[in-house]
Amino acid sequence: MSYARQVPLPLTYEGNQLACAYRADIIVDQQTILEIKSVEGILAVHEAQALTYLRLSGCKSALLMNFNSIRLKDGLRRFVR
C-alpha cells in the first residue's frame, strides 16, 4: 500500500488560494485519511477536522483514531463520503 505523511491540503476561499491550509496526518492509497490523536476523548472539533480534511482531499473515507483509549475500538471513528 502506498501512503503519504503530512499531506498539504489546499483551500480556495473567496477566490484566494491557500496552497497549504491544512495538513492531513496520513493518506493511504489516495483514498483514506488517517487522522491520529492522543486525547482524553474525541470531541466534536476532532470530528469536524476529519470531515474537513475528507472534503478538501477528495478521499473516499477517513479514520479518526484516538490512541489514548483503553480499547482502540472505543477511540475509532469512521467517516465516508
C-alpha positions in Angstrom: 0.0 0.0 0.0 1.2 3.5 -0.8 0.9 6.2 1.8 2.0 9.8 2.3 2.5 11.7 5.6 1.8 15.3 6.4 0.0 15.8 3.1 -0.8 19.5 2.5 -4.4 20.2 1.6 -5.1 23.3 -0.5 -8.1 25.6 0.1 -9.8 28.2 -2.1 -11.9 30.8 -0.2 -13.5 33.7 -1.9 -11.1 33.4 -4.8 -8.0 33.3 -2.7 -5.9 30.1 -3.0 -4.0 28.8 0.1 -1.6 26.1 -1.0 -1.3 24.6 2.4 -4.3 25.5 4.5 -4.3 22.1 6.4 -2.1 19.0 6.7 -3.6 15.5 6.8 -1.6 13.2 9.1 -1.6 10.2 6.7 -3.3 9.4 3.4 -3.3 5.7 2.4 -3.7 4.8 -1.3 -5.0 8.2 -2.1 -8.4 7.0 -0.7 -8.3 7.0 3.1 -7.3 9.7 5.5 -5.9 8.6 8.9 -6.2 11.4 11.5 -4.3 10.4 14.6 -5.0 11.8 18.1 -3.9 11.0 21.6 -6.5 12.9 23.7 -8.7 12.2 26.6 -11.8 11.8 24.4 -12.8 12.5 20.8 -14.6 15.8 20.7 -16.9 17.3 18.0 -14.0 19.6 16.9 -11.9 16.5 16.1 -14.7 15.0 14.0 -15.2 18.3 12.2 -11.5 18.4 11.4 -11.6 14.9 9.9 -14.7 15.8 7.9 -13.0 19.0 6.6 -9.9 17.0 5.5 -12.2 14.5 3.9 -14.0 17.2 1.9 -10.8 19.0 0.8 -8.8 15.9 -0.1 -11.4 14.2 -2.3 -10.7 10.9 -0.5 -13.5 8.4 0.0 -13.1 7.7 3.7 -11.4 8.9 6.9 -10.5 7.2 10.1 -10.2 9.3 13.3 -8.0 7.3 15.7 -7.5 8.2 19.4 -4.7 6.1 20.9 -5.4 7.4 24.4 -8.2 5.0 25.0 -8.2 1.6 26.8 -9.5 -0.2 23.7 -8.7 1.0 20.3 -12.3 0.4 19.0 -13.5 2.9 21.6 -11.3 5.6 20.1 -12.1 4.9 16.5 -14.5 6.9 14.3 -15.1 6.2 10.5 -16.4 8.8 8.1 -17.4 8.1 4.5 -18.2 10.5 1.6 
